[in-house]
Amino acid sequence: MRYTPAGLPAIDLVLEHASTCQEAGQARQVQASVKAVALGSVAERVQIQPVGSVWRFSGFLATPKNGKNVILHIQEFKTP
């Protein structure tokens, strides 16, 4: 947990995704890692979740000032 200059709680994390989907009639394993950030009360709630637990996140994607990759800004999360 860190705090913004305005004193708002913030947490940076990496979300891992793994699933199977159908592509061209074949099963395909999908894996992805996404950088994410949560602020305020959402950051405080994320911090107490066990590492490796399963959640469904919602929010928006944004490109940071350095222009590398995208970051998911988590606005809410719940169990799937």
Summary of the structure (lengths in Angstrom):
residues: 80
radius of gyration: 14.8
end to end distance: 24.6
largest distance: 51.3
contacts: 170
relative contact order: 0.23
helix: 10%
strand: 58%
